[in-house]
Amino acid sequence: MKAEDVGKIAVIGQGMMGHGIAQVFASKGFDVQLYGRREEGLRVATENIRSNLSKMAIKGVIQEGEIASTLGRIRTTTSLAEATAGAQMVIETVAENLELKQGLFEELDCLSPRETILTTNTSVISISEVAARARYRERIVGTHFWNPPFLIPLVEIVKGRDTLEEVQDVTYDVLRKAGKHPVKVKKDVPGFLANRLQHALWREAISIVEHGIADAAGVDECIKMGFGIRLPVLGPMENADMVGLDMTLAIHDYILKHLESSPGPSPLLKEKVERGQLGFKTGQGFRTWSAEEAKESRERLLDYLLDWMVRERGRAEQ
């Protein structure tokens, strides 16, 4: 199969990631069949897509007329067989539960023709383990979208132990057609690529707070007002080359032994969870949050991402 042969996408799961992924493909001309277990959940998913598109239109990311055309390409169903019928690619977005995913892929393996590509949106679970109970494991690949999927460009494409390289290549090309920025991950390791990088930073950030080096707000300020500003245009590997690998080696030779290297979660993090201090959902985490502050934080992120999309579209059209 080639990328140009893929015109119909089945998205399994209508939750936070599922409806956003359905929106991504429908907005780029693909026919999408969105599966959910309950009609009410699918109704909410459709309204969420409409709301997302409206916000994008207000910001000028899309034209007003694209709302109806995008929604018109999405069909919803509570039948798994109906959702997968005729689809050249199936994207699973159910809960992060290995047993659940294994059972689903075992079923999808029977419902879908052998040439259909089956993908999982897991963010951390081994692709090889997800595919373990399927017969045709060579056509199963990881496609880790980032939240919100209709705004974050990155999708990690992860080969399982049995995944054919051709399947990863076709998936890469399909995601490019869908307007995403796919990155191939060569090995099926826990956390894949981006989450390993992200949580290495989080481990050090939490450790700094735990050891009283700075408070949580100070940690966030250093990142947002320091090296975080340049990250969109200067990644760590390019930065290392820019400053010189000799200098990078000298810095690492001194500092790495002082950085957090614990293989387990922070005692401070465990303590907060045990106390029910869970962050936005309880009003107390590493920082204290009122309902208004939590809402403002979420809205600020959404506005930032929408504004980023506007700037990127402008650059692309120049």
Secondary structure, 3 states (H helix, E strand, C coil): CCHHHCCEEEEECCCHHHHHHHHHHHHCCCEEEEECCCHHHHHHHHHHHHHHHHHHHHHCCCCCHHHHHHHHCEEEECCHHHHHCCCCEEEECCCCCHHHHHHHHHHHHHHCCCCCEEEECCCCCCHHHHCCCCCCHHHEEEEEECCCCCCCCEEEEEECCCCCHHHHHHHHHHHHHCCCEEEEECCCCCCCCHHHHHHHHHHHHHHHHHCCCCCHHHHHHHHHCCHHHCCCCCCHHHHHHHHCHHHHHHHHHHHHHHCCCCCCCCHHHHHHHHCCCCECCCCECCCECCHHHHHHHHHHHHHHHHHHHHHHHHHHHC
